[in-house]
Amino acid sequence: MLSRMIHFWNGIFTDEMGRPKQGHEYRTLHNMFDSAEVGIILRWRDGKLQDDGDLPAVEFQDAHIEHYRSGLLHNDSNNKNGMLDPAIISEYGAQVEYYINGRQVSE
């Protein structure tokens, strides 16, 4: 499993005021994923990870990305060849996984 966000799956997360998180959030993580420091952008809707148009819900500075819909790994987009796009892209595209509604599927 390639997901770095397993603890966020299908959870509802709140801001400092106790409201469900909304919009884009930038964080810096320390001593994680074989890096002393790595930036991450998280995109939220109603407290759950959610892609924002063409932008993935999770983008790491080291090019690891994860697509989500309503807190579940999900990408039902197709590329120009009609093939399913991956929900997780890792190792600069060398490793990918495909998910629809939180369930892993084959390419």
Stockholm file with secondary structure:
# STOCKHOLM 1.0

chainA/1-107         MLSRMIHFWNGIFTDEMGRPKQGHEYRTLHNMFDSAEVGIILRWRDGKLQDDGDLPAVEFQDAHIEHYRSGLLHNDSNNKNGMLDPAIISEYGAQVEYYINGRQVSE
#=GR chainA/1-107 SS CCCSCGGGTTCCCBCTTSSBCCEEEEEEEEEETTEEEEEEEEEEETTEECCBTTBCSEEETTSCEECEETTEECCCCBCTTSCBCCSEEEGGGTEEEEEETTEEECC
#=GC SS_cons         CCCSCGGGTTCCCBCTTSSBCCEEEEEEEEEETTEEEEEEEEEEETTEECCBTTBCSEEETTSCEECEETTEECCCCBCTTSCBCCSEEEGGGTEEEEEETTEEECC
//
